[in-house]
């Protein structure tokens, strides 16, 4: 039953490919839920990355930015964060919060990223 509520956040700038670069620098996050009955990921919507608009006083790999992004996505209870890169301290923080970072190759399409996460879910 828990799997029905499983949420995946995919970092993107254009809605077509995974953000080239750090998760926290994406323009928006596409949100998908895992539908256990159908055995597939279904798009729920998207969230603009308002944390990116804040002053750039925080550097890459700053867990404070990761905390803010986690708060931004908290209403959806996302378990997987998909991107091409993430700083090690941010990654450690997110993993300590039960988030599973999933890294894909640069220029991965959203559809391919969805397939990769789906395979990961089914094989875990």
C-alpha positions in Angstrom: 0.0 0.0 0.0 2.9 2.4 0.7 4.2 2.0 -2.8 1.0 3.7 -4.1 2.2 6.9 -2.5 5.8 6.6 -3.7 6.9 9.9 -5.3 9.8 10.6 -7.6 11.1 14.1 -8.3 13.1 14.6 -11.5 15.2 17.7 -11.9 14.7 19.5 -15.3 15.0 22.9 -17.0 13.0 22.1 -20.2 10.6 19.3 -19.1 12.2 17.1 -21.8 15.6 16.1 -20.3 17.0 15.7 -16.9 18.8 18.8 -15.7 22.4 18.9 -16.8 24.1 19.7 -13.5 23.1 19.7 -9.8 19.6 18.8 -8.6 19.3 22.0 -6.7 19.9 24.2 -9.7 17.0 22.9 -11.8 14.3 25.3 -13.0 11.6 22.8 -11.8 10.9 19.3 -10.6 8.6 16.9 -12.4 6.7 14.7 -10.0 5.7 11.1 -10.6 4.0 8.6 -8.5 4.4 4.8 -8.7 1.2 3.1 -9.4 1.7 -0.4 -8.0 -1.5 -1.8 -9.7 -0.4 -0.6 -13.1 3.3 -1.2 -12.4 4.3 2.2 -13.9 5.1 5.8 -13.0 2.4 8.3 -13.6 3.1 12.1 -13.8 1.4 14.1 -11.0 2.6 17.5 -12.0 5.5 19.8 -11.5 6.9 22.2 -8.9 8.9 25.3 -9.8 12.2 25.5 -7.9 11.7 28.6 -5.9 14.9 27.8 -3.9 16.9 28.5 -7.1 15.5 32.1 -7.1 16.9 32.9 -3.7 20.1 34.7 -3.3 23.1 32.7 -4.3 24.8 33.0 -0.9 24.9 29.2 -0.6 27.5 27.4 -2.6 27.2 24.0 -4.4 27.3 21.1 -2.0 25.7 23.2 0.7 23.3 21.0 2.7 21.2 24.1 3.7 20.1 24.3 0.0 19.2 20.6 0.1 17.1 21.2 3.3 15.2 23.9 1.5 14.6 21.8 -1.5 13.4 18.9 0.7 11.0 21.4 2.4 9.8 22.5 -1.0 9.0 18.9 -2.1 7.8 17.8 1.4 4.1 17.8 0.6 4.6 15.1 -2.0 6.8 12.9 0.2 9.2 12.2 -2.6 11.5 9.2 -2.0 13.7 9.4 -5.1 15.4 12.5 -6.4 16.7 12.1 -10.0 19.5 14.2 -11.5 22.8 14.1 -13.3 24.7 15.5 -10.3 24.5 16.4 -6.6 27.2 17.5 -4.1 28.4 14.8 -1.7 27.3 16.7 1.4 23.8 17.3 0.0 23.6 13.7 -1.0 24.6 12.5 2.5 22.0 14.9 4.0 19.2 13.6 1.7 20.1 10.0 2.3 20.0 10.6 6.1 16.4 11.8 5.5 15.4 8.6 3.6 15.8 10.1 0.1 17.4 7.9 -2.6 19.4 10.0 -5.1 19.3 8.5 -8.6 21.9 9.7 -11.0 21.5 9.4 -14.8 23.8 10.2 -17.6 23.9 13.8 -19.1 21.2 14.4 -21.7 19.0 11.6 -20.5 15.4 12.2 -21.5 12.6 12.3 -18.9 11.1 9.2 -20.4 14.4 7.3 -20.1 14.9 8.6 -16.6 11.4 7.4 -15.7 12.2 3.9 -17.1 15.5 3.8 -15.1 13.7 4.7 -11.8 10.9 2.2 -12.6 13.5 -0.6 -13.1 15.1 0.5 -9.8 11.8 0.3 -7.9 10.9 -3.0 -9.4 14.3 -4.5 -8.6 14.4 -3.3 -5.0 
